[in-house]
C-alpha cells in the first residue's frame, strides 16, 4: 500500500493555474471541459473551466448553500448542479478561489466558448455569463448520441470551429497561427496519452491507483491541455505509478475484488466513498468518467479534423450500443467483478443506468451491478446510510 507522491506536485500545478488568473493583463477565455481549449490557447488566452469550479464547489460542500440562490433567479434545482452551484456562487459573490488562491472572484471572461458534446446545459450556463459580463459567446453544436462519427459530422464541427477564428482574433488581438495551433494540439496529444497510460496502470493486480485518486489527478488534463505543464505532470505521475506496478504495491492494502464506477463522482462524498470501498478490500479501478479526457484521435497534422473527431467521440456523446461495447471492453481489460452505476439526479447525460444498460451488461458479462442514487454536487439527493448499506451488501456478494 502506498500514497501517491505526485499529489504534492499536483497541488502546486493546480494552484499555479488559478493564481495565473490574478494577472489582469492576460485575455481570459472560459471553455467547457470538453471544448476546443487547444484552439483558444493558440491565441494566447488563459483558459478557465467553469465545470472545474463546479467540482470544487461540490468537493468543498458549498453547493448546498449556493444552489437555492440560483433557484431564486429561475434555475431549477433539477438541472446540472455544476451550473446551479456555480451561478449561485457568482450571485452570492462567494467562491473558494478567494480563500484557496487569493482571487477576488472568478476570472472575468473576455470570451465564452462552449461545446454541446456533453449536454445542452453548458450553452445555457455560459449564456448567463454572456449577459452578466456583456461578453461575446461562441460555440459548437455537436452531433449527439452517435453510433458512428461520419465525415459529414466532422465537416460540420470543423466548420463551426473555423467560424470561431474571427471572434478569437478580435478578442485576443492576435491573428490565427496554424503552426501554434498544431503545436498546442501536439502537446495536448502527448499529455493525453500519458494520462491514458497512467489510468491503464490500474489494469495490474494490485492496482496502483483508484478511480477516486484519478478524479483528483485528472485536474491538469482538464484545465491545462495543450501545455508543457500538463505533459510534464503526467510524465511524473506515470513514472511513479509504474514503480508501484514493478513493486506490486497497491493503492489499497489487500485488494480482493475489482470495481468499475460508472458515472460522475459524488464530489462531496469522495473521501467517504473511497474509504468505504478500501475498508472492504474493493479496488475501484476503472471508469468512463476519467477516460473522458483521453483523446487518441488528436493529430497535429490535421488539427481541425482530428479535434472535431476527438471531441465528438467522447463517451457521453455516443449511443447506448456504442457505450455498451466500450464498457464491456473496460470490464474485460480491468478484470472487473462488479459495476457501480451512479444515477446522478441532475446529470441525466452522464447517468447510464436508466435504459437497461446495467442489466444488459450483467447478462452479457456475468458481472454484478448496483445502482446508487446521488448527485455530483447536490447532496440532498444522496442518502449516505442507504448507499453504504447497498454498497457493503454488493461487495459482500463478490467476496
Secondary structure, DSSP 4 states (H G I P E B T S, - for coil): ----THHHHHHHHHHHHHHGGG-TTS-EEEE-TTS-HHHHHHTT-EEE-HHHHHHHHHHTT-HHHHHHHHHTTT--TTS-HHHHHHHHHHHHT--HHHHHH--SSSPPPSEEEEETTS-SHHHHHHHHHHHHHT-EEEEE----SBSS--HHHHHHHHHHHHHHHHHHHHHHT----HHHHHHHHHHHHHHHHHHHHHHHGGGSSS-SS-HHHHHHHTHHHHHSTTSHHHHHHHHHHHHHHHHHHHHT--SSSS--EEEEEES---GGGHHHHHHHHHHTTEEEEEESSGGGG--TT--GGGHHHHHHHHHHSSGGGB-HHHHHHHHHHHHHHTT-SEEEEEEETT-GGG---SSSHHHHHHHHH--EEEEEEE-SS-GGG--HHHHHHHHHHHHHHH-
